[in-house]
Amino acid sequence: MCTEASLNSKMTMESKTWMFPTVLVCLYGFFCSIRPSEPFLTPYLLGPDKNLSERQVYNEIYPVWTYSYLVLLLPVFLATDYLRYKPVIILQGISFIITWFMLLYAQGVLAIQFLEFTYGFVTATEIAYYSYIYSVVDVDKYQQVTSYCRSATLIGFTVGSIIGQMMVSLGNWSLFSLNVVTLICVSIAFVISWFLPMPKKSLFFHQKIKQGISLQDGFVEAMESKMPLNGDAKYTDSTQVEQRHSEGFLDALRNLWLDFQQCYSSGPLLSWSVWWALATCGYLQILNYAQGLWEDVLPSQTSPIYNGIVEAVSTMLGAVAAFAVGFVKISWNVWGELALAMFSLIIAAAMYIMDTSKNIWVCYASYVAFRCLYMLLITIATFCIAANLSVERYALVFGVNTFIALLLQTLLTLIVADSSVLGLDIYTQFLIYATYFAAIAVIFFISGIYKVVKQRHQQETSDET
């Protein structure tokens, strides 16, 4: 009886230890995703509040976010793990507040460009939100808490988009007021971030060893236990502790490099990662400029717009598609590349229709189809990549793929959108984005056909023997 009671008590304690940080981090993700003003950002910048021109917004301001995201991603990725997540989440909360405070009161191109830089930091630090929970729960809870955290952000974004649309369409609220509501929501998220428990471990730099302490804490405790009482010896041992800290950091970097080489030596993982990077590049670029195209098709100053409800519907349908694909029974290792080719071609067609149509509802429908297909395919790519990887290696692959996607997006932005190079108009840009996805489709169609033929040949050979 005593043993059963103690076991029940232990299970209750474990439940509380993982539920508390999970609830808090989900609340943080929910409130920082409630951003009613985001679907109306372009009309706000072009409208009387900021009075910026299309060329200033599309060719001078928006590219700054892409560049800052790329520059900040790698140092933030390493700092997030080294600082054990919570400090970076708090910094993300501060950056949210700075971004929306400036969105309310900053004027001029230079000020809005700085705003885009701070928002680049916000997006670069998303890795802290998605990684934090793995450092405070046991491995057997990873899948469960991952779904909670992702659901919290999707629900928050959907709720924010619906609120924004209702405020604009039904309440006749100004776009300035939407930014005030967003500032309040991200401020609530910032307050919540302070109550998150500080993790004792991280995926790379503070891994636990058998005794249950982190590598660096182990070095410190081991050195302190050997410290004699005289001051000189203390100084020497303190130097040794610092050397151990440095060695621990360098060892973690070496392990990251070895993991990188081993992960990307796998053919299937490399193939899915290539699609991930290429498609995410195009996805981020289209997300960044879609509102600009809609604004040209139907100016918000003269007509009612429905950006908020379109974002909400596309997010919900994308989430449903991502959930449903988990029940599809197909050998993705064999047919995956052909599926990627087919759906990438459909995305290309959707972007071409969006670019050439002058009907806003056709543009909206094309955008919804685009987002749903991307979320479906990125889900397939995610579980195909993660199937044979540890959490640590998955985090590494996710970070590297995202970095490559941003590098490609930076090149695309620099050539196509930046005013210092081509500075193309919004319609020509979307024609290029459609062509870009068509090229992805061709690449993976050729690769997929080669893989299927090779697979059939191997089967025939094995049957003959």
LINSUL-V85284 format. One record per helix or strand of 3 or more residues. SS is the DSSP state (~ for helix, > for strand). FROM is the first residue (numbers start at 0). LEN is the number of residues. If there is no record, write none. Layout:
SS FROM LEN
SS FROM LEN
This chain:
~ 1 32
~ 37 9
~ 53 29
~ 85 20
~ 108 16
~ 125 10
~ 138 31
~ 174 19
~ 214 11
~ 230 33
~ 266 31
~ 306 21
~ 331 25
~ 359 27
~ 390 27
~ 425 39
